[in-house]
Each structure stands twice: as structure tokens, then as C-alpha cells.
Amino acid sequence: MSINQEVVLNTLSMFITLAVELTLLYLIISYIVGILQEYIPASKIQSILSGKNGHGYFIASLLGAITPFCSCSTIPFLKGLLRANAGFGTMMVFLFSSPLLNPIIIGLFAVTFGVKVTVFYFSIAMAVSIIAGITLEKLGFEKYVRSEAYIEPEKKQCGSACHKKAPPVSKWIKIWRSTWKDFKKVVPYLFGGIALGSIIYGFMPTEIILSIASETNPFAIPISAVIGIPLYIRAEAVIPLSSALAAKGMGLGAVMALIIGSAGASLTEVILLKSIFKNKLIWAFLFVVLSMAISAGYLYQFIFI
């Protein structure tokens, strides 16, 4: 067998293996999350975060961890929290933690990088989200929320067709349909990331990765964090991609920074946030995500390497 044939077979083998593993994992975790959401609906989350209690920040981070939102789909929910008069600090904790700690990311992380790395990632993301939410509240950043963000949009009049009852369906089937519908939306991102990661794994020379993002390059982590934010690769894609980069020699600290940067913020999210936040709060949001990505990368290298 020639070298080219072997490379192609290795690439295909990695693609098939990751596609099967991550598809099953995504469907299983999404279904479990759907069951949780059946008993903890969005309105319940809003009412919990609207309450005033000493454990609000921690509760906000946990609720963020069980809601499978990407950075952009968090925004509509954030508007609901504002209109429900949720505390500003707890709302910001939820904004930071939801895209970073959702069960899909944690599950993919565990399968791809192992339990130790996953626990580290989870702990850092949760701790920084809580600290950032408390700090922004104490510094008075709530004044940088646009006043129109609190206004409930006018509800459209509904015709008689809206009141027709759909035939009864088992809630377990409804959850499965919702899971499958969400899965179909992320398939291009998931398989795109797997394909790109497999190609990098099979064809990209190791020397290129090592020269840019190896553990010996002191600037690999901040470069990865900065690249991650405008890149906006969904977690379903960036984790298999990062796995391939790590296999090629990219330092896990840089991998951590890339994942946090890309999952925690994006240009699309910043554009959406402009309808809710003024510029100073947007810059604070980006600073927190970037700081989280860089500090997690360096801390990982310090502790585990």
C-alpha cells in the first residue's frame, strides 16, 4: 500500500469513527437534556434567576450548564431574562456559562479529551463565569444595558387557525422529535468539523502545527484565543477539529484557549448583543471571554505539563 493510500484510509477511518461516536453522543445527551427541560422549562429558569437569594450566581451557572445553547441562541433567552427582571449579575453568569458549559460540549469534551481535562475545563469556565458576573454587577455595568431591551414586544393577533388543537402526542416522542430537529440543524457543523479535523489529521504536516501552536511557543495560547473569537466554529465542530490539532502536536493549553474563545463568543453574537448592550458592556464581555480562554490555557499548562 502506498503512503497516499494509507493517509486516505487513516483519514476516512478517523472520520467514520468520530462521526459515529459523536452522532450517538449528541443524540443521547440532547434527549436527556430534553427530558430535563420538560421538567425545568424556560419560564421556570427565568423565575429562578429573577429571585433574590445568596446562591443566585451559582444557580445561574448550573442552569447555564443544563441548557444546550450556543453563543448566539443564548441571546433570545437573555432578552427573556431581562424582561423577567432577572438580577444583572446572575444574568451575566448565565450568558457566560450557557454556551461554554452546556451538556453537548461537556459530553464531547469528555469523549475527546478525557475526564481530567473535562473537569478542569468545567471548573475554570464555571468559576470565571461566576466571578465575572459578580464583578460586572459590583462595578455597575448594569447601566450599559439598553433600556429598550427590557420592553416586551407586541404580540401579534392570532386567527382562528392558532386555536386548533393538534392531536395528542406522547411527550417522549415530542422530546425525540425536538432532539432530531436540533440534530439536523447542527449536522453540517458537526460533520464539517469532523471532516476538517480528519483532513488535518491525515494530510497537514505536523511541522506546521508545531511551529505555530506547540507547547514551546509562548504566544500559542493568546493567538489561539484571539483566533477563536472571530472564527465562530460551533462546539460540535471545534472539538473534533481541536482533537485533530492536538493529535498533530498542538499544545492542549492552546486547544483549551481555542475552544473557549470560539464557543464563548463570536462576531455574530457580538452583533446580536448590540441590540441589548451598549459598547462598554460588549467590550467587557469580550474581555472576560478572552481572559478566560488565555488564563485557562496557561493554567492547564502549569498544572498538567
N, C-alpha and C positions, 0 to 999 in steps of 0.2 A: 504493500500500500504506500502511495506517495505521501509526502508531507502535507501537500494541499488537501488531499482526500481525508487525511487524518484530522486536519484542522476543521474541515467542514463537518465531519462526523461528530467531533467533540462539541462544535458549536450547536449542531442540531440536538445532540443529546442533552446539553445544558438547557436549551430552550424548552424541550419537551418535559424534562424533569421539573423545571421551575413552573412551567405553565400548569401542569397537573397539580403540583403541590400548592401553589398559591391560589389557584382557582378554587380548590376544595376548601382551603383555609378561609378564603374570603367569604364563600357561601355559608360555611358553618358559623363563623363569627358574626356575620351580618344577620343571620337568622336568630342567633342568641340575643343580639342587640335588639332586634325587632320585638322579641318577647319582652325584654326589659322595658322597651318604650311603650309596649301595650299597657304596662302597669305604672310606668312613670312617663306620662305624656308631656309634651312641650309646655302646656299650660301649668302642669304641676311643677316643672322645673322653674318656670317664671315666678310662681308664687313662693317657692322656697327661697329663691335668690332675692325676692322682694322683701323678705323678712329681715329683721334686725336682730342678729344674735352673734355671740362671740366666735362661733365656729363657721361663720359665713364664708370666709375665704377658702378654708379647707373643703367645705361642702361644694363650693363653686368649682374647685379644681377636680373633685371627684365626679361631679356632674359633667364637666368637660371631658373626662376620661371615658364616660359611657355613651357619649353622643358622637356618632361616626360622621362628623362634619369635616370637610376640607376647609382651607383658609377662606375660600370665597363663600361657601354655603353657610358659614358661621354668621355672615353679615345680616341676612334677613332675620335670623333668630336674635341677633344683638338688638335690632330695632324693636323686636317684641319685648325684650328685657327693659329697654329704655321706657317704652310706653306702659310697662307694668311697674314703673318706679323702682326697679332693682337698684341696690346700692352700687355706686360708681366703682368702688374697689372690687367688689365681688364680680361685677360685670366684666371688668378688665381681666381679672383672673380667668374667667370663663373664656374670654376672647383669646388669651394666650394659650390656655391649656387644651381647648377643644380640638384644634387641628393637629396638635402635637401628641396628644395622649389618647386619641380615640382607639378603640379596640382593634380596628383593622391594622393600624400602624404597629401597635404593640405585638399583635399576633405575627405579622410579617417579620418584625424585628427579631422576635424570639426564634422563629424558624430559621432565619437567615444568619443571625449573628450569635445566637445562644442566649441563655438565661442571664448570665453575668452582665453582658453588655446591655441587655434589655432593662434590667433592674437599675443599672447606672443611668441610662437614658431617661427612664421614667422618673427617677428621683430628682435628677437635675431639672428636667422640664417642669415638674410639679413645684419644686422649691423656688425656682426663678419666677414662675408664673405668680405664685403667692406673694413673694417679696415685691415684685414689680407692681402688682395690683395695690398692695398696701402703700408702697412708696408714692405712686402716682396720686392716690387719694389724699395722702398726707400733704403732698406738695400743691394740692389744689388744682389739679389738671381737669377736674370736672367742668370748670368754666370754659374749657375748649370743646365741649360737646355742642354742636349746633342746636339752636332752640327748636328748629323745625323737625329735628329727629324725634322729638317727644310727641309730635302731633299724629294722631291716629288718622290714616287715610279714609276718605269717604267710601262707604260700602256701596257697591253697585246694586241697583234694583234687580231683583230676581223674578223671572217669569214663572209661569205655572210649571214649566218643564223642570225647574230646580227642585220642585217638591215631590217629584215622582220617586217612589221608593224602589231601590234596587233589590233584587232578590237576595235573600239571606245567604251569607257565605260563612263557613267556619273561619274563626279568627286565625287558626293555624294556617289555613290556605291563604288568607289575606296577607299574613306575615310573609309567607313564601313568595307570593306574587310581588310584594313590595321589595323583598330581597332580590328576586330575579330582575325586577325592573331597574334597581340600583346597580346590579352587577352588569347589566347590558350597557349602562352609561359609562362604567369605568373600564370595560373590556379594552377599548382602544388604548387607554393609558397603561393598563396593566400589561397587556401583551406587547405594546410598544416599548415599554421599559424592559421587559424580559428580552425582547428581540435585540434591542440596542445593547443591553448588558451581555447577551450571548455573543454578539458580534465583537464587542470589545474584548471579551474573554478569549475568543478564538483567534481574532485577527490583529488586534492592536499590539504593537511591540511593547514589551514590559518596560523598556528603557524610557519611553515617553512618559509613562505614568510615574516612574521613579524620579525622573528629572523635575517633575512639577509638584507632585504631591506625596512624596515619600516621607517617612518619619524623620529623615535627616534634614529636610528643608524646613527652616524655622518659620517661613511665611506660608507654608502649605495650608495651615488651618484658617487664618484670616482670608486668604484667597478663596478657599472653598466656601467659606461662609458668605462672602460677598457675591460670589458667582451664584450661589444657591437662591438668593432672594429674587433677582430678575429672571432666573431660569424658569421658575414655576413649573416644576415637574411634580405631579401628584405623588403622594407617598406610595401609592400602589405601583408606580413606575420607578421612583427614585431608589427604593430599597433593593429591588433586584439589580438595578443599574449599579448601585453602590457596592453590592456584593461582588459584581464582576470587577469593579475598580479595585476593591480590596484584594481580590484574588490575583490581580496583576501587580500588586505592590503598593497601592495607595494606603497611607497610614490610616488606622482606624480613627484617630483623632480628627483627621481631615474628612473622613467619611461621616463622622458624627456631625461636624460643622455643616457639611453639605446638606445632610438630611434635615437638620433643624432649620437651616436657612430657607430651604425650598418648601418644607412643609409648614413652617411657621408664618411665612409672609410671601407675598408675590406682588408684582406690579398690578395685576388685576385686582387683588384685594385692596391695595392702596387706593386705586381709583374708586372702588366701591365705598371705602371708608371716608372719602372726601364728602360724601353725602351726609355723613354722620358727625365726623370730627373736623375741627379746624386744623390748620397746618402744624401748629406746635404739638398737638396730641398725636398726629400722624408721625412726626419726626421722633417723638418719644417712643411710639410703638415700634418703629423700625430700629431704634437704638436698642431697645430691650431684646428684640429677636436676634439682632446681630451680636449683641453682647452675650446672650445665652449660647449662641452657636459657637462663638470663639472660646468662651470660658469652658464649655463642655468639652470641646476638642482638646484644649491644653490640659484640663483636669484629668481627662481619660488617659492621656499620655503619661502624666505624672504618677497616677495611681497604678496603672496596669502595665506600664512598659519600663 
